[in-house]
Amino acid sequence: PDSTTILIDAGDLNATRFTQSRLARQIEAIDVFPNDSFTPAGWIVQYLLDFAPASAHRRQPKRKAHQHQLLHIDYLIITHFHADHVGEPEARSKKSPSGTYTLAGVPEVAQHVSFGTLIDRGYPLYDYPKLLRTGGDSTFENYVRWLDEAVREGMHAQRFEVGRDDQITMRHKPSAFPGFRVRNIKRDMSFSRATPDDRSVHTIPGSVLDADREFNENFVSLGMVMHYGDFAYYEGGDQDSRKVNGLLIDTVTPVASAAGRVDVATLNHHGHGMNAALMRDMDPRVMVVQGWAGDHVPTSSMQVIAETTSEQQPRDIFATHIHEKRLRELGQLANLFTSTAGHVVVRVYPPGSQPSDSKVTATQPYEVFVLDANRKVVESRAYTATHKLDA
């Protein structure tokens, strides 16, 4: 609320490679949207220019090497190191000015945007669940080459610390908004409620390493809850629940318990990381699906949502994109979506305020807008925040 800015992830996926790797399951990535006049990172920069507060444009970077950058973002938070969250180098990608790394995803966004502090799950050692710097993953290695150079040029970098609510803070007028905080509830296989009366850190049972000592980054995603007055917003990257070495590894359930009730939740793993415990413990009024592939959202997840939705317990689901084929496969479950395409913007008003054009009279209102490719509002709904953090 004090104009502190946060960007969470910036992906760039090779859609052709993705589709080829999933031919057996006939899963496709969406076509380029809205068009290919920019790379994915280029479109992210355009959206940042549109939606960042005016003060972000006025804050000139202190590092001479980045004087050409268009605006400054206070925090860059990386939930995990998959290509659709940090960027995947490919043959057509350009090299950085130094030649050290390739411009795709996060490194490409950083050519146009300066970041004050980067927070991810492993800096600086990157040693969980095994050494990553020498692991041979081209996506991660490109990311960390950019990161090392950016740190040398003055950007701050930190490891996300579970159990804290003072690592991600307001940078400009914190005393003016005492009701804002970010709870760090999950990193790797550790989780915590991260409240003043309970900062204890617990371990999720099981090993994410398979028999070949490989692992899925989704399990080790970061999780956090942002609070502002009575409003609570959850972001958990790609938390998931599936078997490894024949044993169930479930990060969804403990993270939902740690998060507690929220008003708005980004659904884990593009809708895959869902279960009844999440709906019970988090009880989101609004859900946002970051959909882009042909299996987003799976039928099982939609069934879980349907079973916990009623006139007495309504829920709205806003998706960035759901394939037409997927909608047909979902049948009647597709009617649960409030929108199936477009940018989703959540606007939270200060406690006690009343938007001039809103019909909602509330202690703290918030609104959800759906924008098309031209940034035109095509859907909007108003709500009342009800999930104040008591402790």
N, C-alpha and C positions, 0 to 999 in steps of 0.2 A: 504493500500500500504506500510505501514511501518512495516508489519508483525504482527500487532495487530490481534488477533484471536477472532472470535465470533462463538458460537454454538447457533442456534435457535431451541429449542425444542428437545426432545428425547423420542419418544413414544414406547410403548410396549402394544399391544392389544391382548386380549384373542380372537383369531379368531373364535373358536368354539362358545363361548358365543355370540359374535357379530352376527354370522350367524343364531343362534337359535332365537335371538331376532328379526330378520328380515325375518323369514321364509315366512310370508304372502306376502312380496314383492319380495321374491326370490333374495335377495341381498346377495352375498357371499364376503368374504375377500379372498385375493389371497393366494395361497399356500406359504409355507415357501420359501423364496428366499434370497440368492442363495441356502442355505441348512440349516439344523438345527444343524450344528457343533458349532454355537454360538447362544446365545439369541439375540434378536434385539439390545439390548444395547451392546452386545459383538461385533456385526457387526459394530455398530456406532463407537466404539473404534478403530476397525481395519481401518475404513475409515479415522478417525482422524489421526491415525499414518501414513497413506499413504499420506495424503494431507496437514497436518499441516506444516508450515514452519520449517526449521531446528532449528531455534531459540526457537520454542515452546518445542522442545525436550531437549534443554539445560537449560531451566529455571527450576531450581529445586524448588519445593514447600517449603515455609518457615515453614509450619506447620509440626511438627514432626510426628503427627498422620498419615500424608499422604506421608511419604517419599517413599513409595512403588509405588506411582503413576507414570505413564509412560510419561506424558507430561502435560503442563500447558496451559489452554485456558483462555484468558483475560476476556471474557464476556460469560455468559450463559443467554440467553434471552428466557423467557417462554411466548408464545403468549396468552395461556389460559390453563385451567386445565382439559381438556379432556384426556382420557387415551391414545389416539393415539398421544398425544403431550407431556405427562409427564410420562406415564407408569402406567400399571394396575397390582396391586398385584394379584396373583392367587395361587392355592394350591401348584404348583411345584416351586414357587419362593423361593429363599433362604432368610434367615434373615441376616441383617447387622451384622458386628462383635460385635456391642454393643447390638444387639437384639432389638433396638428401632424401626426399620423400615424394610420393605421388599425390596429386590433388584429387581427392575423392572423399566425400563425406565431411567429417570434422576438419581434417587438414585444409580442405578447400574452403569451407566456411570461414576458417581463420585467416584466409588471405584478405578478407573484406571486413571482418569483425574482430576487434580485440577483446580478449577475455581477461578479467582480473584474476580469477581463481578457478582452476580446474579441480574437480573432485571426482575420483573414480574408486574402484574397489581395491586397487592394488598398489598404487604409487607409494614408494619408488621401487620396491623390490619385485613386485609381481611374482609372488612365489606360491600362490594358492590356486588350485590344489597341487600344482607342480610348478616348476620354473617355466614362465611364459616367454621371457625375452629370448630364449634359445629354443623355443618349441617348434619353429618352422611354420607358423601360421602367418601368411603374408598380410592378412588384414590387420592383425594385432601388431606385427612388426612395423608396418607402415605408420600406424597410429602412434606407436611409441617413438619412432624416429622424429615425427613431427613434434611430439610432446617434449622430448629432450631438447630440441632446438628452441622451442617456445620458452621453456624454463630458462635456458641460457640467456634469452633475450629479455627476461624479466617477468614472465607470467608466473604466478604462484601455482603450486600443485600440492594436493593433499590426498591422503587416503580417507575415504568415508568412514567415520567412526560410529559404530553402533552404540546406542544408548544415550547419545547426546541430543540436545535440542538447542545447542548454542554454536554449532559449526556453520550452519547456513543461516545467516542473520541479515537483518536490514542494514544497509551500508550508509544510508543518507540521513534519515530522521527516525532512528529507532525509538526514541523516547516519545514520539508522537503517536505511536501505534503499539501500545503494550500488549494488545491481544493477538499479536502475530508470532508464530513460532513454526519451526520445521522439526519434526521428530524423526530421527534416524533410526528406523526400526529393523533394518535387515541389510547384511552384507555377507557374501559367501554363504556359509551355513550357520551363521550366528544371527540371533534376533533378540529384540528387547522392546518393551512397551515404550521406553524412553520418555517417561513422565517424571516429574519431580519426586514422586513417592515410589517410583519403581524404575530404576535404571539397570537392574540386573540383566546380564547377558546370558542367553541360553544357547545350546547347540542343537541343531536339527540332526536327528540320528541318521546314520548311514553314510556311505562313501559315494561321492559322485564319479569317482574313477572306475572305468570298466576294466575288463580283463586285460585289455591292451594299454592301460593307463591313459586312455582318452576320456574326455568328459564333455558334457554339454554346458555351455556358458549360461544357458537359461537358468539353471538351478542356482547359480551364484549371483544373480542380479541383485542390485540394490533395491531397497524399499523405503519409502518415506511417506509421511503424512504432513501436509501443510494446513495450519490452522490460522484463521483470522476471525476473531470474535466467535460467533456461533457456527461458523462455516468450517468444514473439514474436507480436504481433497487428498485422495490416495493415488500414488504412482508407484508401481512395483516392477517395472521392466517386464521380463518374461518369466516370472515365477511359474513353476510347473509341478506336475505330479505324475510320475511315470516310473517304470521299473528299470533298475540298473543292476546287472548281475542277478536278475531274478528277484530282487528285493525292491519294494516300493520306496522311492525317494519323493517325499511330499514337502515342498516349501510353501505351498498355497495355504494350507491349514494354519501352521504356526504364524505366518505373516498376517493372516486375517485376524487371528486372535490378538496379535500385538497391535495391529492398526486400530481395532475397535470400530465403532460406528462412524460412518462418514456420509457426507451429503453427495459427493461426486467421486466416482472411482474410474480410473482408467483400467479396463479389464486386462488382467495378466495375459501376456503372450498372445496378443491380438485375439483374445477370446478363448484360447485353449486352456489357460490356467484357471479353470473354474471348478468349484465344487459347492456342495450344500453348506459347508462350514463357512465359506467366504460370504455367501448370501446371509447366513444367520448372524455372523459376528460383525460384518461390516455394514450390512443392511443399506446399500446405497440407493438413494432416490433417483439419481442420474448415473448412467454408465456411458463411458466413451470407449468405442472400439476403434483402434488404429488398424483398420483392415486394408490389405492390399493383395493378398493371395487368395487363390481359389478355394482354400479350405478355411477361410476366416468368415464366419465363426462356425465351429463344429456343432452338429446337431445335439450332442450330449450337453454342451454348455447352454444352448438355448433351452433345452428341457429343464435344466436346473433353474434357470431364470423364470421359466413359465410356472414352475411348481411353487415359487415364492412370490408370485405376482398376483394381485387381486385388486378389487375396488377399494378395499380397506388398506392395501399395501401396494399402491401403484408404483411403477418404475418406468422410466423412459430410457431408451437406448439410442444413442447417436453414433453412427458409424461414419468414418471418413470415406470408406468405399466397401461395398459388398458386391461381388460378382452376380450378374443376372442368373447364371447357372446355379450358383449357391442359393440364391433366393428361391428358385424353383425347387431345389432339393429340400429346402427347409419346410416347404408347404405352409401350413397354417402358422408355424412358429415364426415365419418371416413377418407376421403382423405385429410382433412384439417391437419391431424397430420403429422408432419415431422418425428417423431419417437414415438413409442408406448411402449417401454420398455428400461430400462437401467438407469444408473446414469447420471445425467445431470450436467455438469461442465461448468460454465461461467468464462472465463478468460478475464480480462479487462487489456489492456495495458496502460502505462502512456501516457498522452497527448503528441502528437508529435512523438511518437515512431512508428516503423514499424516492425512487426514480420518477421523474416528472411524467413519463409516458407509460408507467407501469400500473396495472390494475391490482397489483399485489400490495396489501398493507401488512407489513411484517416487521418483526424486531430487527431482522437483517435479511433483506432480499438478495437473491442472485438470479441471473438470467443466463440462458444458453441460446446462442445464435448459431445458425448454420449458414455458411457463406459459400457461394458458388465460385468458379474459377476467376470471375471478375470482381470478387469481394462483395458481391451483392447479397444482402440478407434474404434468404429464401424460407427461413423458418426461425421462429423465436418462441421461447417459453419462459415463464417466470416462476420462481420457487421461493420457499422460505427456508433459510438455514436453521437447522435444529440440532446440530451435533457439536455443541461446545465441549471442549476438553475440560473436565472438572478438576483434574489433578495433573 
